């Protein structure tokens, strides 16, 4: 293993110490895991970006229908997430939320959210 020194703000160092105590792990273990996860995530993201750029260079683009389907999926997930947060805070009737979500899922459309045009 290679050892190196990293300087972090005092607040970050203090939070790391507290977390290590709560988890009954060393600062080094938590830092090692965090760096490993960060590198894996960033490597994946950059690999995907490079693959997408290569596809674009070859003229391979998503069809408009595929893009709309993906956007609709995220719009629905976002809508449901917002309704869940409202329900947890008591701002909305959960029965009403469930009926709306069921209706939208059954229709296969995100149009009730006003997110997309037809």
MARVO-649853 format. One record per atom (N, C-alpha, C): residue in three letters; atom name; z, y, x. Coordinates in steps of 0.2 Angstrom, whole numbers, m for minus. Example, Ala and Ser with C-alpha at 12.3 -4.5 7.8 and 13.67 -1.06 7.14 Angstrom:
<pts>
PT:res:atom:zz:yy:xx
PT:ALA:N:39:m28:66
PT:ALA:CA:39:m22:62
PT:ALA:C:39:m16:66
PT:SER:N:35:m11:64
PT:SER:CA:36:m5:68
PT:SER:C:39:0:64
</pts>
This chain:
<pts>
PT:res:atom:zz:yy:xx
PT:UNK:N:0:m6:4
PT:UNK:CA:0:0:0
PT:UNK:C:0:6:4
PT:UNK:N:m3:11:2
PT:UNK:CA:m3:18:5
PT:UNK:C:2:22:2
PT:UNK:N:6:26:6
PT:UNK:CA:11:31:4
PT:UNK:C:8:38:5
PT:UNK:N:9:42:0
PT:UNK:CA:8:49:1
PT:UNK:C:13:53:m3
PT:UNK:N:12:60:m1
PT:UNK:CA:17:65:m4
PT:UNK:C:13:69:m9
PT:UNK:N:16:70:m15
PT:UNK:CA:14:75:m20
PT:UNK:C:19:80:m22
PT:UNK:N:17:86:m22
PT:UNK:CA:21:91:m25
PT:UNK:C:20:93:m32
PT:UNK:N:25:93:m36
PT:UNK:CA:25:94:m43
PT:UNK:C:30:100:m45
PT:UNK:N:29:103:m50
PT:UNK:CA:33:108:m53
PT:UNK:C:40:105:m54
PT:UNK:N:45:109:m53
PT:UNK:CA:52:106:m54
PT:UNK:C:53:103:m61
PT:UNK:N:50:106:m66
PT:UNK:CA:51:104:m73
PT:UNK:C:48:97:m73
PT:UNK:N:42:96:m70
PT:UNK:CA:39:89:m70
PT:UNK:C:44:84:m67
PT:UNK:N:46:86:m61
PT:UNK:CA:51:81:m57
PT:UNK:C:57:80:m61
PT:UNK:N:60:85:m64
PT:UNK:CA:66:83:m68
PT:UNK:C:65:79:m74
PT:UNK:N:59:80:m77
PT:UNK:CA:57:75:m83
PT:UNK:C:56:68:m80
PT:UNK:N:53:68:m75
PT:UNK:CA:52:61:m72
PT:UNK:C:58:57:m70
PT:UNK:N:63:61:m67
PT:UNK:CA:70:58:m66
PT:UNK:C:73:56:m72
PT:UNK:N:73:60:m78
PT:UNK:CA:76:58:m84
PT:UNK:C:73:52:m87
PT:UNK:N:66:52:m87
PT:UNK:CA:62:46:m89
PT:UNK:C:64:40:m86
PT:UNK:N:64:40:m79
PT:UNK:CA:66:35:m75
PT:UNK:C:72:32:m77
PT:UNK:N:77:36:m78
PT:UNK:CA:84:34:m80
PT:UNK:C:84:30:m87
PT:UNK:N:80:33:m91
PT:UNK:CA:80:30:m98
PT:UNK:C:76:23:m98
PT:UNK:N:71:23:m94
PT:UNK:CA:67:17:m93
PT:UNK:C:70:12:m88
PT:UNK:N:76:14:m85
PT:UNK:CA:79:10:m80
PT:UNK:C:73:7:m74
PT:UNK:N:69:12:m72
PT:UNK:CA:64:11:m67
PT:UNK:C:65:16:m62
PT:UNK:N:62:15:m57
PT:UNK:CA:62:20:m51
PT:UNK:C:56:25:m53
PT:UNK:N:57:31:m50
PT:UNK:CA:52:37:m50
PT:UNK:C:45:34:m47
PT:UNK:N:46:30:m42
PT:UNK:CA:40:28:m39
PT:UNK:C:36:23:m43
PT:UNK:N:40:19:m47
PT:UNK:CA:36:14:m52
PT:UNK:C:33:18:m57
PT:UNK:N:36:23:m60
PT:UNK:CA:33:27:m65
PT:UNK:C:27:31:m63
PT:UNK:N:28:34:m57
PT:UNK:CA:22:38:m54
PT:UNK:C:16:33:m52
PT:UNK:N:18:27:m49
PT:UNK:CA:12:22:m48
PT:UNK:C:9:20:m54
PT:UNK:N:12:19:m59
PT:UNK:CA:9:17:m66
PT:UNK:C:5:23:m69
PT:UNK:N:8:29:m68
PT:UNK:CA:4:35:m71
PT:UNK:C:m2:36:m67
PT:UNK:N:m2:35:m61
PT:UNK:CA:m8:36:m57
PT:UNK:C:m13:31:m58
PT:UNK:N:m11:25:m58
PT:UNK:CA:m15:19:m60
PT:UNK:C:m19:20:m66
PT:UNK:N:m15:22:m72
PT:UNK:CA:m18:23:m78
PT:UNK:C:m23:29:m78
PT:UNK:N:m21:34:m75
PT:UNK:CA:m25:40:m74
PT:UNK:C:m32:39:m71
PT:UNK:N:m32:35:m65
PT:UNK:CA:m38:33:m62
PT:UNK:C:m42:29:m66
PT:UNK:N:m39:24:m69
PT:UNK:CA:m43:19:m73
PT:UNK:C:m47:23:m79
PT:UNK:N:m43:28:m82
PT:UNK:CA:m46:31:m88
PT:UNK:C:m51:36:m85
PT:UNK:N:m50:40:m80
PT:UNK:CA:m55:44:m77
PT:UNK:C:m61:41:m75
PT:UNK:N:m60:35:m72
PT:UNK:CA:m66:31:m69
PT:UNK:C:m70:29:m75
PT:UNK:N:m67:26:m80
PT:UNK:CA:m71:24:m86
PT:UNK:C:m75:30:m89
PT:UNK:N:m71:36:m90
PT:UNK:CA:m75:41:m93
PT:UNK:C:m81:44:m89
PT:UNK:N:m80:44:m82
PT:UNK:CA:m85:46:m78
PT:UNK:C:m91:41:m78
PT:UNK:N:m89:35:m78
PT:UNK:CA:m94:29:m78
PT:UNK:C:m98:30:m85
PT:UNK:N:m95:31:m90
PT:UNK:CA:m98:32:m97
PT:UNK:C:m103:39:m96
PT:UNK:N:m100:44:m93
PT:UNK:CA:m104:50:m93
PT:UNK:C:m111:49:m89
PT:UNK:N:m110:45:m83
PT:UNK:CA:m115:44:m79
PT:UNK:C:m120:39:m82
PT:UNK:N:m118:34:m86
PT:UNK:CA:m122:30:m90
PT:UNK:C:m126:34:m95
PT:UNK:N:m123:38:m99
PT:UNK:CA:m126:43:m104
PT:UNK:C:m131:47:m101
PT:UNK:N:m130:50:m95
PT:UNK:CA:m135:54:m92
PT:UNK:C:m141:50:m90
PT:UNK:N:m140:44:m87
PT:UNK:CA:m145:40:m85
PT:UNK:C:m150:38:m92
PT:UNK:N:m146:37:m97
PT:UNK:CA:m150:35:m103
PT:UNK:C:m154:41:m105
PT:UNK:N:m151:47:m105
PT:UNK:CA:m155:53:m107
PT:UNK:C:m161:54:m102
PT:UNK:N:m160:53:m96
PT:UNK:CA:m165:54:m91
PT:UNK:C:m171:49:m93
PT:UNK:N:m169:43:m96
PT:UNK:CA:m174:38:m98
PT:UNK:C:m177:40:m105
PT:UNK:N:m175:45:m108
PT:UNK:CA:m177:47:m114
PT:UNK:C:m174:43:m120
PT:UNK:N:m168:40:m119
PT:UNK:CA:m165:36:m124
PT:UNK:C:m160:40:m127
PT:UNK:N:m161:42:m133
PT:UNK:CA:m156:46:m137
PT:UNK:C:m154:42:m144
PT:UNK:N:m149:44:m146
PT:UNK:CA:m146:41:m153
PT:UNK:C:m150:44:m158
PT:UNK:N:m152:40:m163
PT:UNK:CA:m155:42:m169
PT:UNK:C:m150:47:m173
PT:UNK:N:m153:51:m177
PT:UNK:CA:m149:56:m181
PT:UNK:C:m144:52:m186
PT:UNK:N:m147:47:m189
PT:UNK:CA:m143:43:m193
PT:UNK:C:m137:40:m190
PT:UNK:N:m138:37:m184
PT:UNK:CA:m132:35:m180
PT:UNK:C:m127:40:m178
PT:UNK:N:m129:46:m176
PT:UNK:CA:m125:51:m175
PT:UNK:C:m121:53:m181
PT:UNK:N:m124:54:m187
PT:UNK:CA:m121:56:m193
PT:UNK:C:m115:50:m195
PT:UNK:N:m117:44:m194
PT:UNK:CA:m112:39:m196
PT:UNK:C:m106:39:m191
PT:UNK:N:m107:41:m185
PT:UNK:CA:m101:41:m180
PT:UNK:C:m97:47:m182
PT:UNK:N:m100:53:m184
PT:UNK:CA:m97:59:m186
PT:UNK:C:m93:58:m192
PT:UNK:N:m96:55:m197
PT:UNK:CA:m93:53:m203
PT:UNK:C:m87:49:m202
PT:UNK:N:m87:44:m198
PT:UNK:CA:m81:40:m196
PT:UNK:C:m75:44:m194
PT:UNK:N:m77:49:m189
PT:UNK:CA:m72:53:m186
PT:UNK:C:m69:58:m191
PT:UNK:N:m73:60:m195
PT:UNK:CA:m71:65:m201
PT:UNK:C:m66:62:m205
PT:UNK:N:m68:55:m207
PT:UNK:CA:m63:52:m212
PT:UNK:C:m57:50:m208
PT:UNK:N:m57:48:m202
PT:UNK:CA:m51:47:m198
PT:UNK:C:m46:53:m198
PT:UNK:N:m50:59:m196
PT:UNK:CA:m46:65:m196
PT:UNK:C:m43:67:m202
PT:UNK:N:m47:66:m208
PT:UNK:CA:m44:68:m214
PT:UNK:C:m38:64:m216
PT:UNK:N:m39:57:m215
PT:UNK:CA:m33:53:m216
PT:UNK:C:m27:54:m212
PT:UNK:N:m28:56:m206
PT:UNK:CA:m23:58:m201
PT:UNK:C:m19:64:m204
PT:UNK:N:m23:69:m206
PT:UNK:CA:m20:75:m209
PT:UNK:C:m16:73:m215
PT:UNK:N:m19:69:m220
PT:UNK:CA:m15:67:m226
PT:UNK:C:m9:63:m224
PT:UNK:N:m9:59:m219
PT:UNK:CA:m3:55:m217
PT:UNK:C:3:60:m215
PT:UNK:N:1:65:m211
PT:UNK:CA:6:70:m208
PT:UNK:C:9:74:m214
PT:UNK:N:4:76:m219
PT:UNK:CA:7:79:m225
PT:UNK:C:12:75:m229
PT:UNK:N:10:69:m230
PT:UNK:CA:14:64:m233
PT:UNK:C:21:63:m230
PT:UNK:N:21:63:m223
PT:UNK:CA:27:62:m220
PT:UNK:C:31:68:m220
PT:UNK:N:28:74:m221
PT:UNK:CA:32:80:m222
PT:UNK:C:34:82:m229
PT:UNK:N:32:77:m234
PT:UNK:CA:33:78:m241
PT:UNK:C:29:83:m244
PT:UNK:N:23:85:m241
PT:UNK:CA:19:90:m244
PT:UNK:C:14:88:m249
PT:UNK:N:13:81:m249
PT:UNK:CA:8:78:m253
PT:UNK:C:10:72:m256
PT:UNK:N:8:70:m262
PT:UNK:CA:10:64:m266
PT:UNK:C:6:59:m263
PT:UNK:N:10:54:m260
PT:UNK:CA:6:48:m257
PT:UNK:C:2:44:m261
PT:UNK:N:3:43:m268
PT:UNK:CA:m1:40:m272
PT:UNK:C:m8:43:m273
PT:UNK:N:m8:50:m273
PT:UNK:CA:m14:54:m274
PT:UNK:C:m18:53:m267
PT:UNK:N:m14:53:m262
PT:UNK:CA:m18:52:m255
PT:UNK:C:m21:45:m255
PT:UNK:N:m18:40:m257
PT:UNK:CA:m20:33:m257
PT:UNK:C:m26:33:m261
PT:UNK:N:m26:36:m267
PT:UNK:CA:m32:35:m272
PT:UNK:C:m38:39:m269
PT:UNK:N:m37:45:m266
PT:UNK:CA:m42:49:m263
PT:UNK:C:m45:45:m257
PT:UNK:N:m41:42:m253
PT:UNK:CA:m44:38:m247
PT:UNK:C:m48:32:m249
PT:UNK:N:m45:28:m254
PT:UNK:CA:m48:22:m257
PT:UNK:C:m55:24:m260
PT:UNK:N:m55:30:m264
PT:UNK:CA:m61:32:m267
PT:UNK:C:m67:34:m261
PT:UNK:N:m64:37:m256
PT:UNK:CA:m69:39:m251
PT:UNK:C:m72:33:m247
PT:UNK:N:m67:28:m245
PT:UNK:CA:m69:22:m242
PT:UNK:C:m74:18:m246
PT:UNK:N:m73:18:m253
PT:UNK:CA:m77:14:m257
PT:UNK:C:m84:17:m257
PT:UNK:N:m84:24:m257
PT:UNK:CA:m91:27:m258
PT:UNK:C:m95:27:m251
PT:UNK:N:m91:26:m246
PT:UNK:CA:m94:26:m239
PT:UNK:C:m97:33:m237
PT:UNK:N:m94:38:m240
PT:UNK:CA:m95:45:m238
PT:UNK:C:m90:49:m236
PT:UNK:N:m91:54:m232
PT:UNK:CA:m86:59:m229
PT:UNK:C:m87:66:m233
PT:UNK:N:m91:66:m238
PT:UNK:CA:m93:72:m241
PT:UNK:C:m87:76:m244
PT:UNK:N:m82:72:m247
PT:UNK:CA:m77:76:m250
PT:UNK:C:m73:80:m245
PT:UNK:N:m73:79:m239
PT:UNK:CA:m69:83:m234
PT:UNK:C:m73:89:m232
PT:UNK:N:m79:90:m235
PT:UNK:CA:m82:96:m233
PT:UNK:C:m84:97:m226
PT:UNK:N:m84:91:m222
PT:UNK:CA:m86:91:m215
PT:UNK:C:m93:92:m213
PT:UNK:N:m97:88:m217
PT:UNK:CA:m104:88:m216
PT:UNK:C:m109:89:m221
PT:UNK:N:m115:91:m220
PT:UNK:CA:m120:92:m225
PT:UNK:C:m123:86:m226
PT:UNK:N:m127:86:m231
PT:UNK:CA:m130:79:m233
PT:UNK:C:m136:78:m229
</pts>
